Amino acid sequence: MSLNTGKPILKTAILAIFEHEAQEDESPDQSRERIAEKLTNAIYDFVKTGLVKVNVTTAGTATAQSGSGTGNIE
């Protein structure tokens, strides 16, 4: 999946976090802690949706390779 595909999923998760917290009656400190934990998990899941594309150029023999790569996250 690409980050573009994951972005609306992240937005939905963030909205759900805030909607859930709006219904809570606990202390602000507890709410902030829950929000931070849930946002951390949502962002972590979002980052994992990124697709890493790398081009690698190598030189050498069948048993000894060396080279470098460049790429990006989509």
C-alpha positions as CSV (number, residue, x, y, z in Angstrom):
1,M,0.0,0.0,0.0
2,S,1.2,3.5,-0.6
3,L,1.2,6.5,1.8
4,N,-1.5,8.1,-0.4
5,T,-3.7,5.0,0.2
6,G,-2.9,5.0,3.9
7,K,-3.6,8.7,4.5
8,P,-7.4,8.5,4.6
9,I,-7.1,5.5,6.9
10,L,-4.9,7.6,9.3
11,K,-7.4,10.5,9.1
12,T,-10.3,8.1,10.0
13,A,-8.3,6.7,12.9
14,I,-7.5,10.2,14.3
15,L,-11.1,11.2,14.0
16,A,-12.2,8.1,15.9
17,I,-9.7,8.8,18.6
18,F,-11.1,12.3,19.2
19,E,-14.7,11.2,18.9
20,H,-14.1,8.5,21.6
21,E,-12.3,11.0,23.9
22,A,-15.1,13.5,23.5
23,Q,-17.4,11.0,25.3
24,E,-15.0,10.4,28.2
25,D,-15.6,11.9,31.7
26,E,-12.1,11.3,33.1
27,S,-9.4,13.8,33.9
28,P,-7.6,15.7,31.2
29,D,-4.3,14.0,32.1
30,Q,-5.8,10.5,31.5
31,S,-7.4,11.7,28.3
32,R,-4.1,13.2,27.0
33,E,-2.3,9.9,27.8
34,R,-4.9,7.8,25.9
35,I,-4.8,10.2,23.0
36,A,-1.0,10.1,22.8
37,E,-1.0,6.3,22.9
38,K,-3.7,6.0,20.3
39,L,-2.1,8.6,18.0
40,T,1.3,6.9,18.3
41,N,-0.3,3.6,17.2
42,A,-2.2,5.2,14.3
43,I,0.9,7.0,13.0
44,Y,3.0,3.9,13.4
45,D,0.5,1.9,11.4
46,F,0.4,4.7,8.8
47,V,4.1,4.7,8.3
48,K,4.1,1.0,7.8
49,T,1.8,1.5,4.8
50,G,4.6,3.2,2.9
51,L,6.0,1.4,-0.1
52,V,9.8,1.7,-0.3
53,K,11.1,1.6,-3.9
54,V,14.9,1.2,-4.3
55,N,17.1,0.9,-7.4
56,V,20.3,-0.9,-6.7
57,T,23.3,-0.9,-9.0
58,T,25.9,-3.7,-8.3
59,A,29.1,-4.9,-9.8
60,G,31.2,-8.0,-9.2
61,T,31.0,-11.7,-9.6
62,A,28.4,-14.2,-8.6
63,T,30.0,-14.7,-5.2
64,A,31.1,-11.1,-4.4
65,Q,28.9,-8.1,-5.1
66,S,29.2,-4.5,-4.2
67,G,27.0,-1.5,-5.0
68,S,24.7,1.2,-3.8
69,G,21.1,2.0,-4.0
70,T,18.8,5.0,-4.0
71,G,15.1,5.1,-3.5
72,N,12.1,6.8,-2.0
73,I,9.0,6.1,0.0
74,E,5.6,6.3,-1.8
